[in-house]
């Protein structure tokens, strides 16, 4: 409710209007007036008073009719109305109250009674306005809460979807705004690592399914942990073969170095696994190929089953280098070598005639990582 409160006086008698206006203005109220029933309706809708003093006997529309119309209108339905009447018969007062009036005063109006009833009605109006404001605020809070819940549910659904393709840190970075929607096709330069267990096909042919499952479980657990540590994106997962790339969906510094360091960490860990496998009669070793180049990347598949894939000659080059590599060997392309020359010790093994490439491809074998200078 506004301060000071606004009171509408509707009466066709100018003397009554003047007296009531002077009394209410003296009590600190903002007073507006109307001379007949039609004007009372117009002023009420225009000025939105906090209280209405309504004479019963007025031209054009009587006070009871005006009262009924005001109570039926949404914007004035809770505005308190005090009927001012010379009628003292109970049926007239009842008619006014049934029309929606909240109080009544009889003429001549007693000043003390006028002040008391106005204060009482305005207290009720203030309480109603407070409750309405609180209800509106609660509705806004609920709308905000519903929006936030919907956003969080959407984020959880997106996180669940993204974690099918990316490591948790990458998924978090995407949701935090570290990358645009990665599932839409886009082009980017990436470093690709292919890895494969040498001897796995022969091993699987002569071994029990439980043995194969145990070997793959240990292998996947160890290399998977290393992929996540180096924040690689696992694109392909086919039994003993995997494809990982760097610099997408979130761009990173030195993707070639990350790829090489990850490959070296995998080789060191799988050497330990391979020693145990050989002790049990399994002749298995890890081979890897690493290349860099541009690819088109995004989600491929159909509704209910999609994969995050990189398409381009760089993936074929990394795969062919992996196919060419022997057990415990990492072969890298010319582009990778140029980017990590200060990091690794290598020996040249090319040019190699790789399937799918018309010209021989320069290639290098990573011997090990260079030791930092003292």
SULGI-V497231 format. One line per field, one symbol per residue. phi: phi as a letter, one per 20 degrees, with the letter a starting at -180 (. if undefined). psi: psi as a letter, one per 20 degrees, with the letter a starting at -180 (. if undefined). burial: 1 if it has 16 or more other C-alpha atoms within 10 Angstrom, else 0. A space follows every 10 residues. Layout:
phi->???
psi->???
burial->???
//
This chain:
phi->.fcffdcedd beegffffff ffffffenee dccbdbffff fffffeelfe bcecffecfm cfffffgfff feeffdfdff cdfdbefdfg fffffffffo febbcdefff fffgffffff ffffffffff ffffffffff ffffffffff fffffffffg ffffdcfgff fffffenfbf gfffgbdbec ddcdcbefnf fffffddfgf ffffffffff ffffffgfge ledeecbcme dbccccnafd gcflffffff ffffffffff gffffffffe neecbecbcc bcrebecrfc pbgnbccecd drffffffff fffffegmcd dcefffgfec gedceccfcd fdedfncfdg dfbcdffaef egff
psi->qroqqpppoo piohgggggg ggghhhjjqo pqrqirgghg gghghgimri qpooqgoqrf prhhgggghh hhpgijhjpp popoqipiqh hggggghhii qhrqqqqqpp gggggghggg hhgggggghg ggghhhgggg gggggggggg ghgghggggg ghihhrqghg gghghijiqr oiiqprpqpr ppppqqopjh ghghhiqqhh gghgghgggg gghghhghhj lqoogqnndi qqpqrqjpip qqplhggggg hggghggggh ggghghghhj jpnqqpqqpp rqrqqpqapq brpioqqoqp prhhhhgggh hghhqrpkqo pqrgggghhk hihqprqpia qqnqpiphqq pqqqpogrqq pqq.
burial->0000011111 1100011001 1001000011 1111111111 1011000111 1111111100 1111011111 1000010111 1111100000 0010011011 1111110000 0001000100 1100110010 0000000000 0000000000 0000000010 0100111101 1001100000 0110000011 1111111101 0010000000 0100110011 0011011101 1111110001 1111111111 0000111111 1111011001 0011001000 0111111111 1111101110 0000000111 0011111111 1111111111 1111111001 0011110000 0101000000 1111110000 0000
//
